[in-house]
Amino acid sequence: MHDIDIDMVEMTLDVVKYAINRITQTNPELGKPKTESELRKLVGETVTNSGIGGEKAFELFRQVLVKATVPIDHPRHLAFVPAAPTRAAILFDLVTSASSIHGAYWMEGAGGIFCENEAMKWLVSLTGMPEPAFGVFTSGGTAANLSAIVTAREKWRKNPKNINQKGLLITSIGAHSSIKAMAKVIDADVVLVPSEDAMNEPQLEHFYQNLTASQKNRVFAVVGTGGTTNAGIIDDLEGIANFCSSHSIWFHVDAAYGGGALASKSVRHLFKGIERADSVTIDPHKWLFSPYDCGAVLYKNPEEAKEAHAQEGSYLEIFKDEGAHGFNPSDYQIQLTRRLRGLPLWFSLATHGTEKYEWAVEQGIKLAKIAGELIEQNPVTELVREPSLSCVLYRRIGWSAEDYRNWTYRNHETGFALVTPTKWKSGDGYETVSRFCFINPDTTKNDIEEILKSME
Ligand SMILES: Cc1ncc(COP(=O)(O)O)c(C=O)c1O
């Protein structure tokens, strides 16, 4: 299995050929899912006692299985938060795998961790967080949010009166589902400020004052959002920072999606206050063009994260020894063994420079503006709200929830586009509407026109 023989050499050539072909495609086929039984029928049993051979397995992957996946970098994939990793970043993802580096401790991963830290320095500089702010790369926004709220809760628990208390976290209804999910993981309560638009200081203060005395005592963090996933809305981060500092509460900003826009001059001012956060989540695998998976958590005071996360074990002692000194990423987030998932971002940044990132992010914002104009010009569509960051919510006049769903399936089925519906508060209820999220700078005005035309 570990031998280097002719089969292995041939497989290497096949894999590299496939990778070159895929990396250079600009308009990959928009695959669609099949049921598990359909896939099973097409590929048969693949894990057997003696193996089916690399050639056969790879053939099945190329001919059947990858076609039942959606390429997230397709220019008309505008659903969820798409991704568009740079070719340099994808190539370096291959290099990262080939290099077999353990990214937990400096002693083993020094050269790679050095590269990650170079990329991290740039991320920190985008936020404007002052020294000694720093962070680490995680498997994504969920893990980054979890790492941050564990740090916040552990700091809060340092106060002896909180030791046996269940923590309570305040966020808004616009916050990402991972905040509630991760609060569940740490068995904390969550209360939601009822604002789907930007949560601001007066709303937050009013909400807080309406909590019971015992709830107030249990509040250990407020999570503001730097770009809601649904609509690209940025909370009043400055106001939340004021609230948190006046009540001595941890301030976390979830900018998993919107964080890329910190690189954009045109909208950077909307994030004012992020520099005062205790922790920030940014997902390079969303709007900073890294391949999956790559999130990041940044801390105002990394020592607080280290106190919460550093693991101890007799076999780990050597990594903390004087002789092995250096930055140990595992000390600052939930994971021990870790891939150096910041390496593809570093290589791409080193290759292209930060100005290209600024340009590519501005493209997403520009595409959202163009879409807004086209939607308003089209007699059968209208904006639900002004585009925000790279998100656009719009309505096809006269359509029901079922119409949106059928339209999504139809466009996916024909391999034309993947644009999915969402919901937006309307009166006392929620209305189904359509949503674009632009990430890929290769998406064109024509793509948007064609998608809108398919609604007529
Ligand atoms: C604002 C926000 N936070 C957190 C997440 C979760 O990130 P991940 O899917 O990388 O775990 C997302 C994902 O879309 C998000 O948009």
Ligand as a Chemical Component Dictionary entry (heavy atoms), coordinates in Angstrom:
data_LIG
# 
_chem_comp.id                   LIG 
_chem_comp.type                 NON-POLYMER 
_chem_comp.pdbx_formal_charge   0 
_chem_comp.three_letter_code    LIG 
# 
loop_
_chem_comp_atom.comp_id 
_chem_comp_atom.atom_id 
_chem_comp_atom.alt_atom_id 
_chem_comp_atom.type_symbol 
_chem_comp_atom.charge 
_chem_comp_atom.model_Cartn_x 
_chem_comp_atom.model_Cartn_y 
_chem_comp_atom.model_Cartn_z 
_chem_comp_atom.pdbx_ordinal 
LIG C1 C1 C 0 -22.207 34.287 9.393  1  
LIG C2 C2 C 0 -21.831 32.838 9.383  2  
LIG N1 N1 N 0 -21.337 32.279 10.497 3  
LIG C3 C3 C 0 -20.979 30.986 10.556 4  
LIG C4 C4 C 0 -21.122 30.172 9.461  5  
LIG C5 C5 C 0 -20.715 28.738 9.564  6  
LIG O1 O1 O 0 -19.521 28.565 8.877  7  
LIG P1 P1 P 0 -19.003 27.107 8.407  8  
LIG O2 O2 O 0 -20.055 26.611 7.482  9  
LIG O3 O3 O 0 -17.703 27.415 7.755  10 
LIG O4 O4 O 0 -18.853 26.274 9.618  11 
LIG C6 C6 C 0 -21.633 30.701 8.271  12 
LIG C7 C7 C 0 -21.840 29.835 7.089  13 
LIG O5 O5 O 0 -22.444 30.213 6.123  14 
LIG C8 C8 C 0 -21.977 32.070 8.228  15 
LIG O6 O6 O 0 -22.450 32.635 7.111  16 
# 
loop_
_chem_comp_bond.comp_id 
_chem_comp_bond.atom_id_1 
_chem_comp_bond.atom_id_2 
_chem_comp_bond.value_order 
_chem_comp_bond.pdbx_ordinal 
LIG C1 C2 SING 1  
LIG C2 N1 SING 2  
LIG C2 C8 DOUB 3  
LIG N1 C3 DOUB 4  
LIG C3 C4 SING 5  
LIG C4 C5 SING 6  
LIG C4 C6 DOUB 7  
LIG C5 O1 SING 8  
LIG O1 P1 SING 9  
LIG P1 O2 DOUB 10 
LIG P1 O3 SING 11 
LIG P1 O4 SING 12 
LIG C6 C7 SING 13 
LIG C6 C8 SING 14 
LIG C7 O5 DOUB 15 
LIG C8 O6 SING 16 
# 
